[in-house]
């Protein structure tokens, strides 16, 4: 629990736009002493009079109460606000697609102003980037500026939807705080003790990209629903009812299932049904670019995996997991077999191990398995490990098996649990 004095520590919120004004008002509503700063005099005057400078459901009474209670002070004087605060939250507009974009210079100038206030003995606390910024902004732009200053740095992306921003703030589904040390993270986490929602602590870059990941996923869901709706409409099917049933499956469809970076998908159902739906759309003359891109996206992901294995520079590659997913002996459209064949084409010798396939062969030798697989399949894990120079995991291995693999000292490329944009190399012994 936190004392009342801790709850009253001053917070400066820079930017009184749609994010900053809601942030300032809601923090004041939960008991904090807040200074809202903006270079726009009209915004400052509006908030100072108890009125948000824009319409947002439920915000007007919160701002009015906070100002009347003296919990929220609107000002144009940044240094005055900083002198009363231990945390400064940056909520300015940052429409920049990359860390090198000139649009981020406004953020750099602002951090320089805060630094100058620190040098003048006015502010000695934590800078919190709440604005949406490209991944790497804190690490590459801001942290080097703060070196040796002693000022804390954290990322606290917002997840506020216009029209329901107040409700989203006061009843959050997720609170993310990114930072490198507890000293930087704790002051920000403490701001949300009254929310009844746990704080998810991650690194700075993770916090920055989580915001993008959420928004892009929302955009993807909208486009997916719209394209399915267009297809259903052309087929004289009730698209709303179709998506209603889809949403009702919270075990697979509306859940965490499949939302994990890993190896390419394969098997009988997903490729077949994706292609079939695209053929159906084509027959109806519908251009559905999202659905049309799924197979090519999967193919490119597999190509990157093949390149990553090639870049290991090893001659004898051990591939763990041959079926299209773990726990099955189904090879149909298995991306692992595509991986194996392409590595062979590139001059590498590939040896296979798959515990499920080995068990099938031992228990049911009459089950038909392609000779191209059997000829390369090792009968047991230890035999396999002694004949290879590096390992590519296409499936997750049980803990005991993974420990034995790690103990081999071989380079391991984990394609099963990581995006191949940044493959996880474990056991980096030559």
C-alpha positions as CSV (number, residue, x, y, z in Angstrom):
1,X,0.0,0.0,0.0
2,X,1.1,3.6,-0.6
3,X,0.8,6.5,1.7
4,X,-1.5,9.4,0.9
5,X,1.6,11.6,0.5
6,X,3.0,9.2,-2.2
7,X,-0.4,9.3,-4.0
8,X,-0.2,13.1,-4.0
9,X,3.2,13.4,-5.7
10,X,3.1,15.9,-8.5
11,X,2.8,14.8,-12.1
12,X,3.3,17.0,-15.2
13,X,1.5,16.0,-18.3
14,X,2.9,17.7,-21.4
15,X,0.3,18.0,-24.1
16,X,-3.4,18.7,-23.5
17,X,-4.7,17.0,-26.7
18,X,-6.9,13.9,-26.7
19,X,-4.5,11.7,-24.9
20,X,-2.8,14.2,-22.6
21,X,-6.1,15.8,-21.4
22,X,-7.7,12.5,-20.6
23,X,-4.5,11.3,-18.9
24,X,-4.3,14.5,-16.8
25,X,-7.9,14.5,-15.9
26,X,-8.1,10.8,-14.9
27,X,-4.9,10.9,-12.9
28,X,-6.3,13.9,-11.0
29,X,-9.6,12.0,-10.5
30,X,-7.7,9.2,-8.9
31,X,-6.0,11.5,-6.3
32,X,-2.8,12.7,-8.0
33,X,-1.7,16.3,-8.1
34,X,-1.4,17.1,-11.8
35,X,-0.1,19.9,-13.9
36,X,-1.3,20.0,-17.5
37,X,1.1,21.9,-19.8
38,X,0.6,22.9,-23.4
39,X,2.1,25.5,-25.8
40,X,-1.4,26.2,-27.2
41,X,-2.8,29.0,-25.0
42,X,-6.4,28.3,-26.1
43,X,-6.1,24.7,-24.8
44,X,-4.6,25.9,-21.5
45,X,-7.3,28.4,-21.0
46,X,-10.1,25.9,-21.8
47,X,-8.8,23.4,-19.3
48,X,-8.1,26.0,-16.7
49,X,-11.8,27.0,-17.0
50,X,-12.8,23.4,-16.4
51,X,-13.6,22.5,-20.0
52,X,-11.8,20.0,-22.2
53,X,-10.7,21.6,-25.5
54,X,-12.6,18.8,-27.4
55,X,-15.5,16.5,-26.9
56,X,-14.9,13.2,-25.2
57,X,-17.6,11.2,-23.4
58,X,-17.4,11.6,-19.6
59,X,-14.4,13.9,-19.6
60,X,-16.1,17.2,-19.0
61,X,-17.2,16.5,-15.4
62,X,-13.8,15.0,-14.6
63,X,-11.9,18.0,-15.7
64,X,-14.4,20.3,-14.0
65,X,-14.1,18.5,-10.7
66,X,-10.3,18.2,-10.9
67,X,-9.9,21.9,-11.5
68,X,-12.3,23.0,-8.8
69,X,-10.6,20.7,-6.3
70,X,-7.2,22.1,-7.2
71,X,-6.0,18.7,-8.4
72,X,-5.5,19.8,-11.9
73,X,-3.7,23.0,-12.9
74,X,-3.4,24.0,-16.5
75,X,-0.4,26.0,-17.5
76,X,1.9,27.1,-20.3
77,X,4.9,27.3,-18.1
78,X,6.7,24.0,-18.3
79,X,9.4,24.9,-15.8
80,X,6.9,25.9,-13.2
81,X,5.0,22.6,-13.6
82,X,8.3,20.6,-13.4
83,X,9.2,22.3,-10.2
84,X,6.1,20.7,-8.6
85,X,6.5,17.2,-10.1
86,X,8.5,14.0,-9.7
87,X,7.1,12.5,-12.9
88,X,6.6,14.1,-16.3
89,X,4.4,12.3,-18.9
90,X,5.0,13.3,-22.5
91,X,1.7,13.2,-24.5
92,X,2.6,15.2,-27.6
93,X,1.8,14.3,-31.2
94,X,4.5,12.2,-32.8
95,X,3.5,11.1,-36.2
96,X,6.9,9.5,-37.2
97,X,7.3,6.2,-39.0
98,X,10.9,5.7,-37.9
99,X,13.4,6.8,-35.3
100,X,15.2,8.8,-37.9
101,X,12.1,10.8,-39.0
102,X,12.5,14.6,-38.5
103,X,9.0,14.6,-36.9
104,X,10.7,13.3,-33.7
105,X,12.7,16.5,-33.4
106,X,9.9,18.1,-31.4
107,X,10.2,15.3,-28.8
108,X,14.0,15.8,-28.8
109,X,13.6,19.5,-28.2
110,X,11.1,18.8,-25.4
111,X,13.5,16.4,-23.6
112,X,16.2,19.0,-23.9
113,X,14.0,21.5,-22.2
114,X,13.4,19.0,-19.4
115,X,17.1,18.3,-19.2
116,X,17.8,22.0,-18.8
117,X,15.3,22.2,-16.0
118,X,17.2,19.3,-14.4
119,X,20.5,21.1,-14.7
120,X,18.9,24.2,-13.2
121,X,17.8,22.2,-10.2
122,X,14.1,22.4,-11.1
123,X,13.3,18.8,-11.9
124,X,14.8,15.5,-10.7
125,X,12.5,12.6,-11.5
126,X,11.3,10.3,-14.3
127,X,10.5,11.1,-17.9
128,X,7.6,8.9,-19.2
129,X,7.0,8.7,-22.9
130,X,3.3,8.1,-23.3
131,X,3.2,9.2,-27.0
132,X,3.2,6.6,-29.6
133,X,6.8,6.5,-30.9
134,X,8.7,4.1,-33.3
135,X,10.4,1.2,-31.5
136,X,13.9,2.2,-30.5
137,X,13.0,5.9,-29.9
138,X,13.8,5.7,-26.2
139,X,16.9,3.6,-26.6
140,X,18.4,5.5,-29.6
141,X,17.2,9.1,-29.1
142,X,16.3,9.8,-25.6
143,X,18.4,7.6,-23.3
144,X,21.7,8.9,-24.8
145,X,20.5,12.4,-24.0
146,X,19.9,11.5,-20.4
147,X,23.2,9.7,-19.8
148,X,24.8,10.8,-16.5
149,X,21.8,13.0,-15.7
150,X,20.3,10.6,-13.2
151,X,16.8,11.2,-14.6
152,X,14.6,8.1,-15.0
153,X,13.2,7.0,-18.4
154,X,10.1,4.9,-18.9
155,X,7.6,4.1,-21.7
156,X,3.9,4.0,-20.8
157,X,1.9,3.7,-24.1
158,X,-1.7,4.6,-24.0
159,X,-4.5,2.3,-25.1
160,X,-7.3,4.8,-25.3
161,X,-10.1,4.8,-27.9
162,X,-11.7,8.1,-28.9
163,X,-15.3,8.1,-27.5
164,X,-14.4,5.8,-24.7
165,X,-11.1,7.1,-23.5
166,X,-12.2,7.9,-20.0
167,X,-13.6,4.4,-19.5
168,X,-10.6,2.9,-21.1
169,X,-8.3,4.8,-18.7
170,X,-10.3,4.1,-15.5
171,X,-11.1,0.4,-16.4
172,X,-8.0,-0.6,-18.3
173,X,-7.7,-4.0,-20.0
174,X,-3.9,-3.6,-20.0
175,X,-1.3,-1.3,-18.5
176,X,2.2,-1.5,-19.9
177,X,5.3,0.1,-18.4
178,X,8.6,-0.2,-20.2
179,X,11.9,0.5,-18.5
180,X,15.3,-0.9,-17.7
181,X,15.5,-0.6,-13.9
182,X,13.0,-0.9,-11.0
183,X,13.9,2.7,-10.1
184,X,12.6,3.9,-13.4
185,X,9.6,1.6,-13.6
186,X,8.2,1.8,-10.0
187,X,7.2,5.6,-10.1
188,X,5.1,4.9,-13.2
189,X,3.6,1.7,-11.9
190,X,2.6,3.5,-8.7
191,X,0.4,5.9,-10.7
192,X,-2.0,3.1,-11.4
193,X,-2.4,1.5,-8.0
194,X,-6.1,2.4,-7.8
195,X,-7.0,0.9,-11.2
196,X,-7.5,-2.7,-10.1
197,X,-5.4,-3.9,-13.1
198,X,-1.9,-5.3,-12.8
199,X,0.9,-3.6,-14.5
200,X,2.8,-5.5,-17.2
201,X,6.5,-4.6,-17.1
202,X,8.6,-5.0,-20.2
203,X,11.6,-3.4,-21.8
204,X,11.5,0.0,-23.5
205,X,11.4,-1.3,-27.1
206,X,8.8,-3.9,-26.2
207,X,6.6,-1.2,-24.7
208,X,6.9,0.9,-27.8
209,X,6.1,-1.9,-30.2
210,X,3.2,-3.3,-28.1
211,X,1.2,-0.2,-28.9
212,X,1.8,-0.7,-32.6
213,X,1.0,-4.4,-32.4
214,X,-2.3,-3.7,-30.7
215,X,-3.4,-1.1,-33.3
216,X,-2.3,-3.1,-36.3
217,X,-4.1,-6.2,-35.0
218,X,-7.2,-4.1,-34.6
219,X,-6.8,-2.9,-38.2
220,X,-6.3,-6.5,-39.3
221,X,-9.4,-7.6,-37.6
222,X,-11.5,-4.9,-39.1
223,X,-10.2,-5.7,-42.6
224,X,-10.7,-9.4,-42.1
225,X,-14.3,-8.9,-40.9
226,X,-15.0,-6.5,-43.8
227,X,-13.6,-8.9,-46.5
228,X,-15.5,-11.8,-45.0
229,X,-18.6,-9.6,-45.0
230,X,-18.1,-8.7,-48.6
231,X,-17.7,-12.4,-49.5
232,X,-20.7,-13.4,-47.5
233,X,-22.8,-10.7,-49.1
234,X,-21.8,-11.8,-52.6
235,X,-22.9,-15.3,-51.6
236,X,-26.1,-14.1,-50.0
237,X,-25.0,-15.1,-46.6
238,X,-25.6,-13.1,-43.4
239,X,-22.0,-12.0,-42.7
240,X,-22.9,-10.6,-39.3
241,X,-24.2,-13.9,-38.2
242,X,-21.1,-15.7,-39.5
243,X,-18.8,-13.4,-37.5
244,X,-21.0,-13.6,-34.4
245,X,-20.5,-17.4,-34.4
246,X,-16.8,-17.0,-35.1
247,X,-16.5,-14.6,-32.0
248,X,-18.4,-17.1,-29.8
249,X,-15.4,-19.5,-30.0
250,X,-13.3,-18.0,-27.2
251,X,-11.1,-21.1,-27.0
252,X,-9.5,-20.6,-30.4
253,X,-10.9,-17.7,-32.4
254,X,-11.2,-14.9,-29.9
255,X,-8.3,-16.0,-27.7
256,X,-4.6,-16.2,-27.4
257,X,-4.4,-19.2,-29.7
258,X,-2.1,-18.8,-32.6
259,X,-1.0,-15.3,-31.5
260,X,2.6,-16.4,-31.0
261,X,5.5,-15.8,-33.4
262,X,6.9,-19.1,-34.7
263,X,7.3,-21.3,-37.7
264,X,5.1,-21.1,-40.8
265,X,1.8,-22.8,-40.8
266,X,1.0,-25.9,-42.9
267,X,-1.1,-29.1,-42.8
268,X,-4.2,-30.0,-44.5
269,X,-6.8,-27.5,-43.3
270,X,-5.3,-24.0,-43.2
271,X,-3.7,-23.9,-46.6
272,X,-6.6,-25.7,-48.3
273,X,-9.3,-23.5,-46.8
274,X,-7.4,-20.3,-47.4
275,X,-6.9,-21.1,-51.0
276,X,-10.5,-22.2,-51.4
277,X,-11.9,-19.0,-50.0
278,X,-9.7,-17.0,-52.4
279,X,-10.8,-19.1,-55.3
280,X,-14.4,-18.4,-54.3
281,X,-13.8,-14.7,-54.1
282,X,-12.1,-14.8,-57.5
283,X,-15.1,-16.6,-59.1
284,X,-17.3,-13.8,-57.7
285,X,-15.1,-11.1,-59.1
286,X,-14.1,-9.8,-55.6
287,X,-10.8,-8.3,-54.9
288,X,-10.0,-9.2,-51.3
289,X,-6.3,-8.3,-50.8
290,X,-6.0,-9.3,-47.2
291,X,-7.2,-12.8,-47.8
292,X,-5.2,-13.0,-51.0
293,X,-2.0,-12.1,-49.1
294,X,-2.2,-14.8,-46.4
295,X,-0.5,-17.6,-48.4
296,X,2.2,-15.4,-49.8
297,X,2.9,-14.0,-46.3
298,X,3.3,-17.5,-45.0
299,X,5.6,-18.4,-47.9
300,X,7.8,-15.4,-47.3
301,X,8.0,-16.2,-43.6
302,X,9.2,-19.8,-44.5
303,X,11.7,-18.3,-46.9
304,X,13.2,-16.2,-44.1
305,X,13.5,-19.3,-42.0
306,X,15.3,-21.1,-44.7
307,X,17.7,-18.2,-45.1
308,X,18.3,-18.1,-41.4
309,X,19.3,-21.8,-41.3
310,X,21.6,-21.2,-44.3
311,X,23.3,-18.3,-42.5
312,X,24.4,-20.7,-39.8
313,X,27.1,-21.8,-42.2
314,X,26.9,-25.4,-41.2
315,X,27.1,-28.5,-43.5
316,X,25.1,-31.1,-41.5
317,X,21.8,-29.6,-40.3
318,X,19.6,-31.4,-37.8
319,X,15.9,-30.6,-38.2
320,X,13.7,-31.3,-35.1
321,X,10.1,-31.8,-36.1
322,X,9.0,-33.0,-39.5
323,X,5.2,-33.1,-39.4
324,X,3.3,-29.9,-39.9
325,X,3.0,-29.4,-36.2
326,X,4.0,-31.1,-33.0
327,X,2.1,-34.1,-31.6
328,X,1.0,-35.4,-35.0
329,X,2.4,-37.6,-37.8
330,X,0.7,-35.7,-40.5
331,X,3.2,-34.5,-43.2
332,X,0.6,-32.9,-45.5
333,X,1.9,-29.6,-46.7
334,X,4.4,-29.6,-43.9
335,X,6.6,-26.5,-44.0
336,X,9.3,-28.5,-42.3
337,X,9.6,-30.7,-45.4
338,X,9.8,-27.6,-47.6
339,X,12.6,-26.4,-45.3
340,X,14.4,-29.8,-45.6
341,X,14.2,-29.9,-49.4
342,X,15.4,-26.4,-49.9
343,X,18.3,-26.9,-47.5
344,X,19.2,-30.0,-49.6
345,X,19.0,-27.9,-52.8
346,X,21.5,-25.5,-51.2
347,X,24.0,-28.2,-50.7
348,X,23.4,-29.1,-47.0
349,X,23.0,-32.5,-45.6
350,X,19.8,-32.7,-43.5
351,X,19.2,-35.3,-40.7
352,X,15.8,-35.5,-39.1
353,X,14.4,-36.3,-35.7
354,X,10.7,-36.2,-34.7
355,X,9.7,-38.1,-31.5
356,X,6.2,-38.6,-32.8
357,X,7.3,-40.1,-36.1
358,X,9.9,-42.3,-34.3
359,X,7.2,-43.6,-31.9
360,X,4.8,-44.3,-34.9
361,X,7.6,-46.3,-36.6
362,X,8.3,-48.3,-33.4
363,X,4.7,-49.0,-32.6
364,X,3.1,-49.2,-36.0
365,X,5.8,-49.9,-38.6
366,X,3.1,-50.6,-41.2
367,X,2.1,-46.9,-41.3
368,X,3.2,-45.5,-44.6
369,X,5.9,-42.8,-44.3
370,X,7.8,-41.4,-47.3
371,X,11.1,-43.0,-47.9
372,X,12.6,-39.5,-48.2
373,X,11.8,-39.0,-44.5
374,X,12.7,-42.4,-43.3
375,X,16.1,-42.4,-44.9
376,X,17.0,-39.3,-42.9
377,X,15.2,-40.0,-39.7
378,X,17.4,-40.8,-36.7
379,X,16.0,-43.6,-34.4
380,X,16.8,-41.7,-31.2
381,X,17.8,-38.3,-29.9
382,X,21.3,-39.2,-28.9
383,X,22.2,-40.8,-32.2
384,X,20.8,-37.7,-34.0
385,X,22.8,-35.2,-31.9
386,X,26.1,-37.0,-32.6
387,X,25.8,-36.7,-36.4
388,X,24.9,-33.0,-36.9
389,X,26.7,-29.6,-36.8
390,X,23.7,-27.4,-35.9
391,X,20.0,-27.7,-35.0
392,X,16.8,-26.1,-36.5
393,X,13.8,-26.5,-34.3
394,X,10.5,-26.3,-36.1
395,X,8.5,-27.6,-33.1
396,X,8.7,-27.0,-29.4
397,X,10.5,-29.8,-27.6
398,X,9.6,-31.2,-24.2
399,X,11.6,-29.8,-21.4
400,X,13.7,-32.9,-20.8
401,X,14.4,-33.2,-24.5
402,X,15.3,-29.5,-24.7
403,X,17.8,-29.9,-21.9
404,X,19.5,-32.7,-23.7
405,X,19.6,-30.6,-26.9
406,X,21.1,-27.6,-25.0
407,X,23.7,-29.9,-23.4
408,X,25.0,-30.9,-26.8
409,X,26.6,-27.5,-27.2
410,X,25.4,-27.3,-30.8
411,X,24.2,-24.0,-32.3
412,X,20.4,-24.0,-32.2
413,X,18.1,-21.9,-34.3
414,X,14.7,-21.9,-32.6
415,X,12.2,-21.4,-35.4
416,X,9.4,-22.7,-33.2
417,X,9.2,-19.9,-30.7
418,X,10.8,-16.9,-32.3
419,X,10.2,-14.7,-35.4
420,X,13.0,-15.4,-37.8
421,X,13.5,-11.6,-38.1
422,X,15.5,-12.1,-34.9
423,X,16.2,-15.8,-34.6
424,X,17.1,-17.0,-31.2
425,X,20.5,-18.6,-31.3
426,X,21.2,-20.8,-28.3
427,X,24.3,-22.8,-27.6
428,X,26.6,-20.7,-29.7
429,X,29.6,-23.1,-29.5
430,X,31.3,-23.7,-32.8
